[in-house]
């Protein structure tokens, strides 16, 4: 359920208001990147943002990939040793779902990744714990972290690779310290270019086939990006569509 304003235990002094951010933000809960739907502090003196998944967490969570696990929501990683997310293989630095019995950890956005992603068109992607039969369009490896694979099995993307691509572009944008209204466009544009340089180009002959293949691959990529950033709105899809028409 979505609320217009909420109080949150992690930021108790001010209310948080639901907004759609047009620029990327760093979630103050899980410390991961976000864009689009979020809860932002109502006070003008605070720069505090939360993914929807971090603002409205479930106390406990069960995941179909780990049927024997009971994940508990925690405001910080368990123990004193570095921990990583079993979905995207990236470090856990803040809010997390942790299973005490097996030691598995999931970022809130990763824990709630949809099992099926559908753009209501040609691209339909299914979430797998491991894909051993298909290579990832970004890194070229099989297996590894959780992956989204298309129904036709032609497109496969590691969740870890997409997360890495997001962070690479995030660092590129904010290396200079400033934000602009089109930062989200830059992020998606960089990811699109990365996909276009992948093996998709090499596996198809003919300009029209190449172009169409890349368009579908780019669309698959933006769907996964949208899910990872915790943004269920059409914001990112619209951005990518405009870039593809240029």
C-alpha positions, 0 to 999 in steps of 0.5 A: 500500500502506498501512503502520501506521507509517513513517519519512519523509524530511521528518520523519526523527526520529520515526515516523509512524503511520496514523490517521483524523483526525476534525478537519481538519488542514494537511498539513505536506508539501503545505501543503493541508487534509486530513481523515480518512486521514493519517500523524501523528507518533508523538511527543507533542511534534510536531504533524506530519501528512501526507496519505496521498498525501504520506506515500507518494508515487510517485517518478514519475507519469504522468497521462492528461491530460498524456500527454507529461509525466513528473512527478517528485515534489519536496519543494518547488516548482521555481525561485524564482517562484510556482507553481500547480497545473494541476488546482486552479489554487491555489498550490504551497507544498510537496510537488508533482509537477513536469514539467521538460519542460513546467513543469506542477505538480500537488498530490499529492492533485490528481495522484491524483484518481480519474478516476471517483468513484462513491458506489455509488448515483445519483451517478457523476462523471467527471474532465475536464481542461476542460468547455466545455459545462456551467457549474459549479454553484458559480461558474457559469462554463464551462471553467476548471480540472479538473472533475468532471461527472456521467454525466447531465451535470447536475452539474459542479464545478470542482476549483478551486471546491471547493478554494476552498470548502474553504479559505473554511470552513477559515479561518472555523473556525480564525480563532478558533484553536481546534479542536473535535470537530465541525470537520469537520461545520462544514466540510461544512455550509458547503459544503453550504449553498454548493451549496444556494444555487447555480443548482440551485435556480433550474433546477427547479420544485416543492419535491420536485424541488428537494429531491431535486436538491439532495440529489444535488448535495450528494452529488456535492459531498461525493464531490469534497470527499472526493477532494480532501482525500485521504480515501478513507474514508466519514467525510465521506460519513457526516457529510454524510448526517447533516447532510442528515437534519437 
